[in-house]
Amino acid sequence: MAAWSERLAGVRGVLLDISGVLHDSGEGGGVPIPGSVEALARLKRSQLKVRFCTNESQKSRGDLVGLLRHMGFDISEGEVTAPAPATCLILKERGLRPHLLIHDGIRSEFAQIDTSNPNCVVIADAGESFSYQNMNKAFQVLMELDNPVLISLGKGRYYKETSGLMLDVGAYTKALEYACGIKAEVVGKPAPGYFQSALQEMGVESHEAQ
Amino acid sequence: MAAWSERLAGVRGVLLDISGVLHDSGEGGGVPIPGSVEALARLKRSQLKVRFCTNESQKSRGDLVGLLRHMGFDISEGEVTAPAPATCLILKERGLRPHLLIHDGIRSEFAQIDTSNPNCVVIADAGESFSYQNMNKAFQVLMELDNPVLISLGKGRYYKETSGLMLDVGAYTKALEYACGIKAEVVGKPAPGYFQSALQEMGVESHEAQ
């Protein structure tokens, strides 16, 4: 294996995931992964640019960063690429008014969005809010549209919490896709455009990042 | 269009769906579809054998038949092919002990089934019982199995109730399939084996039925 200095030749920036990389989420915000606070501090002291790219869609960026700072991580809101703000840009650009199937913890990110008379559905990791009633309401909204648009914040199958594996938004997106006979647009990893926007915000080209 | 007598030449039996054919389900058991009580009565007076083949998985056969009789339909429990009893046969044959993700209305059909230490998941149209917590529990059971078996009672996308369209079991089965990376076994229409067993119970060959 090549030395780190060799492997990092030409690399100007590092894009870090958050959940499962910095911490394991869970009750009370979860726990830091051993060594990750120190690793991030070292990266920040280096010449490399650092940015965070997450699919977190249960918490607002503010709440997420607050939790991580409390655990000792050197992180600020402006350094985080998250799917909810990216979705808000898309909604505004395309004149879309969403019905929101989301967790209450992220509702504040959509405060400036017109949700009257919806012409699309936005689905995020709603957790306990994935009730039958809420899923059925989103389904009915889609079925009433001539051109049903479903925007999914990520397409994860599941994630790990301190208490065990948890179903992620991707599973529920598949349910709506199947019921409505449509294909969702994914905002979040692994959509290439999402990584690109994170790189742009970091100010490096894709061949310069790791 | 050929006359009915011509079209029915060689036909010895008729397999009828229930929901959407005899009645529209909904609050208080739903409402009969106009003309269907009389049409069934005429069929029963004819030379044709009649059997019912449903994907109903929220109610036990007894409860379903009770509702339909109350609406005026000439129907008895023994004339109904339903996915829950068919599933029980499969579970017994293969020594499977299910974790049940089902509606309370159908739990009695599984009364004779060993559900201790589950080695498979059975999913039916659980309606309001499709909570995040219940879905996640079924997901966790599957993820803990070396050879995860998921049996789905039908794979309908949605059905119509008097109050509107409702998400059906197929959507939730897709969610679990995606999350676990597996394929469910379907007991119910449109699985050919399910139609075959209904025909067998009616005592006619597939080319003799309509």
Interface residues (C-beta under 8 A of the other chain):
Chain A: A126 G127 E128 S129 F130 S131 Y132 Q133 M135 N136 F139 Q140 M143 R157 Y158 G164 L165 M166 L167 D168 G170 A171 Y172 K174 A175 L176 E177 Y178 A179 C180 G181
Chain B: A126 G127 E128 S129 F130 S131 Y132 Q133 M135 N136 F139 Q140 M143 R157 Y158 G164 L165 M166 L167 D168 G170 A171 Y172 K174 A175 L176 E177 Y178 A179 C180 G181
